[in-house]
Amino acid sequence: MRPKIAAGNWKMNGTAAALCELDALSRALPENPPQVVICPPSPLLFRATDAVHGCPIQIGAQDCHTEEAGAFTGDISATMIADTGATHVILGHSERRDTHCETDADVQAKARTAWTSGLTAIICIGESNAQREAGETLDIIGAQLDGSLPDDVTADNTVIAYEPIWAIGTGKVPSIAQITEVHDFIRSRLTTRFGTEIGNALPLLYGGSVKASNATEIFAVENVDGALVGGASLKADDFAPIVAALASA
C-alpha cells in the first residue's frame, strides 16, 4: 500500500514566529495521521526540525543545487539540507521552472544529488493554462516525467506531485475527471517505464488550490495519494482539516 502524504510548501513565507504553527498542527493531527511534511524557507530549517522533534511531522526544503558544494553564492546543497535534519526536498516546482528557468535535466540532476544525501525528492510536474487549452496536457506531463525522473527511481527516494500551473494559488481547481485522467496517465507511464512493482508503489500527490472544502473529493481519486499544499499549509487551522481528510480517505 502506498503511503498517504500531506506536504506543505510555505514558499517565501514565514519567520521564526511562524514555527508555532508546527506545534499547533502537531496537536491537531488525527490519531493515525498520514505522513506530514512541511517545507519552510531554508533559513528556518534548523529551527523547524527542532520544533517537530518527537512529533509525527517531517521537514523538507524547497529546492537544492545540483552540486554538493562549490562556488554557488546564495544556493543551498542537499548535504546542507540533510544536515539540518530535514528529510525531503521539493524539486522542479513550476515557480522554479519558470522564474529560474529550470529544465527537466536540472530537476533530474537535483534528484540524484538529493538521493546521495539521503533526501526524498518531491518532484513536481504540471502544465500551463495555454497548454491545457491547446490539448497538450498529457504530452507535457509525459515529457516532464521522462526528463525529470532518473532511471533509478524508487518509492523510497521519490514522490511525484502533479500541480497544474493554472491552479496554483488561483482558486481554480481541475474537475475530478481532469485530475483522474492525469493521475491515471502518470501511473500508467510509471509502470511502463519502471515496471509494475515500482510504478505502482510511487506516491502521487495532487497540488493546486487544495483546501478543506475540496480535499475529501480529491483524495477519493484512486491514484491520488495525498497533496502538495501551498497557502493553506501556512496555518494549522487550515492545514489540519486537509490532513484529517487524507487520513480518512
C-alpha positions as MATLAB code, in Angstrom:
seq = 'MRPKIAAGNWKMNGTAAALCELDALSRALPENPPQVVICPPSPLLFRATDAVHGCPIQIGAQDCHTEEAGAFTGDISATMIADTGATHVILGHSERRDTHCETDADVQAKARTAWTSGLTAIICIGESNAQREAGETLDIIGAQLDGSLPDDVTADNTVIAYEPIWAIGTGKVPSIAQITEVHDFIRSRLTTRFGTEIGNALPLLYGGSVKASNATEIFAVENVDGALVGGASLKADDFAPIVAALASA';
ca = [
       0.000    0.000    0.000;
       1.331    3.429   -0.953;
       1.831    5.943    1.867;
      -0.533    8.858    2.195;
       1.387   12.139    2.233;
       0.279   15.653    3.123;
       3.054   18.066    2.178;
       3.029   21.790    2.841;
       5.067   24.268    0.807;
       5.430   27.535    2.682;
       7.264   29.131   -0.260;
       8.838   32.519    0.668;
       6.632   32.998    3.709;
       7.295   32.855    7.421;
       9.825   33.855   10.036;
      10.743   32.126   13.290;
       7.471   33.307   14.783;
       5.576   31.139   12.273;
       7.060   27.950   13.707;
       4.409   27.962   16.415;
       2.108   26.649   13.673;
       4.065   23.384   13.693;
       3.210   22.791   17.333;
      -0.417   23.688   16.675;
      -0.511   21.317   13.710;
       1.047   18.501   15.728;
      -1.606   18.861   18.401;
      -4.357   18.858   15.766;
      -3.262   15.703   13.943;
      -5.663   12.733   13.940;
      -4.823    9.620   15.932;
      -3.359    7.781   12.933;
      -2.082   10.596   10.734;
      -0.722   10.250    7.226;
       2.863   11.260    6.573;
       3.092   15.039    7.066;
       5.952   17.047    5.552;
       6.299   20.809    5.991;
       8.724   22.685    3.721;
       9.548   26.115    5.176;
      12.074   28.607    3.773;
      15.662   27.411    4.143;
      16.622   29.850    6.975;
      14.037   28.092    9.152;
      15.120   24.503    8.517;
      17.251   24.003   11.650;
      14.639   25.546   13.940;
      11.822   23.702   12.202;
      13.437   20.301   12.692;
      13.948   21.158   16.364;
      10.325   22.267   16.640;
       8.943   18.939   15.378;
      11.273   16.737   17.402;
       9.228   13.951   18.946;
       6.114   14.572   16.866;
       4.982   12.933   13.587;
       5.885   15.822   11.288;
       8.854   15.796    8.934;
      10.620   18.810    7.478;
      11.665   19.401    3.887;
      13.339   22.112    1.837;
      12.005   23.860   -1.250;
      14.976   23.348   -3.584;
      18.607   22.257   -3.708;
      21.569   22.750   -6.028;
      22.728   20.082   -8.453;
      26.155   20.038   -6.791;
      27.020   19.017   -3.242;
      29.335   22.016   -2.707;
      31.093   24.745   -4.621;
      31.177   28.403   -5.653;
      27.426   28.884   -5.937;
      26.638   32.021   -3.961;
      23.179   32.052   -2.445;
      22.389   28.403   -3.188;
      21.832   25.538   -0.769;
      23.058   21.984   -1.243;
      21.300   18.741   -0.451;
      24.092   17.975    2.021;
      23.320   21.193    3.917;
      19.609   20.383    3.923;
      20.212   16.905    5.305;
      22.496   18.378    7.951;
      19.541   20.310    9.373;
      17.647   17.082    9.986;
      15.280   17.622    7.074;
      14.195   14.536    5.146;
      12.640   15.846    1.917;
      13.194   18.440   -0.784;
      10.785   19.833   -3.370;
      12.263   19.842   -6.872;
      11.015   21.212  -10.178;
       8.205   23.322   -8.794;
       6.650   25.334  -11.617;
       7.746   28.576   -9.962;
      11.355   27.370  -10.130;
      10.957   26.090  -13.671;
       9.521   29.464  -14.704;
      11.362   32.199  -12.805;
      14.673   30.303  -12.517;
      14.470   28.687  -15.977;
      14.999   25.190  -14.562;
      14.854   22.376  -17.110;
      13.858   18.744  -16.764;
      17.573   17.890  -16.896;
      18.213   20.262  -13.981;
      15.474   18.591  -11.949;
      16.858   15.140  -12.684;
      20.354   16.202  -11.612;
      18.963   17.694   -8.404;
      17.080   14.485   -7.659;
      20.285   12.483   -7.897;
      22.182   14.764   -5.513;
      19.205   14.768   -3.140;
      19.266   10.973   -3.013;
      23.004   10.979   -2.400;
      22.353   12.991    0.758;
      19.554   10.679    1.874;
      16.716   13.062    0.991;
      13.404   12.090   -0.567;
      12.745   14.130   -3.712;
       9.256   15.543   -4.227;
       9.358   16.077   -7.996;
       6.772   18.481   -9.409;
       5.242   18.406  -12.861;
       2.362   20.323  -14.422;
       1.016   22.117  -17.462;
       0.213   25.783  -18.065;
      -3.237   27.087  -18.876;
      -2.236   27.625  -22.505;
      -1.007   24.041  -22.751;
      -4.213   22.752  -21.168;
      -6.381   24.730  -23.590;
      -4.293   23.513  -26.529;
      -4.950   19.903  -25.524;
      -1.272   19.308  -24.764;
      -1.568   18.340  -21.086;
      -0.652   14.662  -21.347;
       2.156   15.355  -23.812;
       3.659   17.927  -21.425;
       3.250   15.668  -18.386;
       4.785   12.728  -20.232;
       7.783   14.759  -21.364;
       8.357   16.138  -17.854;
       8.203   12.651  -16.356;
      10.636   11.307  -18.935;
      13.095   14.166  -18.447;
      12.833   14.822  -14.725;
      12.967   11.294  -13.283;
      16.271    9.420  -13.108;
      16.222    5.779  -14.145;
      16.826    4.501  -10.609;
      13.687    5.978   -9.062;
      12.160    4.049   -6.164;
       9.254    4.573   -3.828;
      11.767    5.183   -1.040;
      13.520    8.105   -2.717;
      10.849    9.829   -4.805;
       7.375   11.327   -4.573;
       5.692   12.855   -7.620;
       3.417   15.889   -7.355;
       1.116   16.895  -10.195;
       0.401   20.609   -9.989;
      -1.452   22.199  -12.913;
       0.216   25.611  -13.058;
      -3.079   27.369  -13.723;
      -4.483   26.057  -10.431;
      -1.611   27.094   -8.144;
      -2.761   29.899   -5.863;
      -5.598   30.865   -8.206;
      -8.519   29.182   -6.515;
      -9.186   27.297   -9.766;
      -9.313   23.532   -9.355;
      -9.430   20.978  -12.174;
     -12.513   18.818  -12.322;
     -12.320   15.417  -10.676;
     -12.375   13.915  -14.160;
      -9.346   16.012  -15.165;
      -7.408   15.074  -12.015;
      -8.290   11.419  -12.545;
      -7.178   11.494  -16.186;
      -3.765   12.966  -15.391;
      -3.058   10.811  -12.342;
      -4.093    7.649  -14.189;
      -1.842    8.679  -17.082;
       1.084    9.261  -14.707;
       0.573    5.868  -13.068;
       0.482    4.135  -16.441;
       3.594    5.989  -17.600;
       5.451    4.995  -14.438;
       4.557    1.313  -14.634;
       5.548    1.218  -18.308;
       8.963    2.744  -17.607;
       9.862    1.344  -14.197;
       7.816   -1.837  -14.061;
       4.673   -2.689  -12.163;
       6.235   -3.026   -8.715;
       7.981    0.363   -8.673;
       5.433    2.162  -10.836;
       2.545    1.208   -8.583;
       4.492    1.986   -5.401;
       5.439    5.603   -6.182;
       3.207    8.081   -4.298;
       1.379   10.620   -6.489;
       0.293   13.903   -4.922;
      -2.096   16.493   -6.309;
      -1.383   20.189   -5.786;
      -3.229   23.343   -6.771;
      -5.755   25.229   -4.618;
      -6.333   22.280   -2.275;
      -8.358   23.270    0.763;
     -10.536   21.682    3.413;
     -13.691   22.127    1.334;
     -12.427   20.087   -1.645;
      -9.850   17.767   -0.073;
     -12.175   14.823    0.584;
     -13.357   14.722   -3.030;
      -9.822   14.974   -4.401;
      -8.468   12.281   -2.073;
     -11.198    9.894   -3.231;
      -9.494    9.697   -6.659;
      -7.819    6.296   -6.950;
      -4.326    7.453   -7.904;
      -4.206   10.498   -5.635;
      -2.108    9.553   -2.604;
      -2.057   12.958   -0.958;
      -1.445   16.619   -1.659;
       1.231   19.254   -2.009;
      -0.405   22.310   -0.463;
       0.724   25.917   -0.693;
      -1.074   28.747    1.069;
      -3.395   26.502    3.063;
      -0.378   24.898    4.770;
       0.757   28.137    6.427;
      -1.797   27.929    9.231;
      -2.510   24.835   11.276;
      -6.217   25.678   11.324;
      -6.283   25.486    7.525;
      -3.945   22.543    7.012;
      -5.140   20.229    9.780;
      -8.550   19.576    8.147;
      -6.772   18.634    4.908;
      -4.561   16.200    6.811;
      -7.634   14.770    8.528;
      -9.408   14.320    5.191;
      -6.396   12.412    3.864;
      -6.255   10.223    6.966;
      -9.892    9.281    6.389;
      -9.535    8.658    2.650;
];
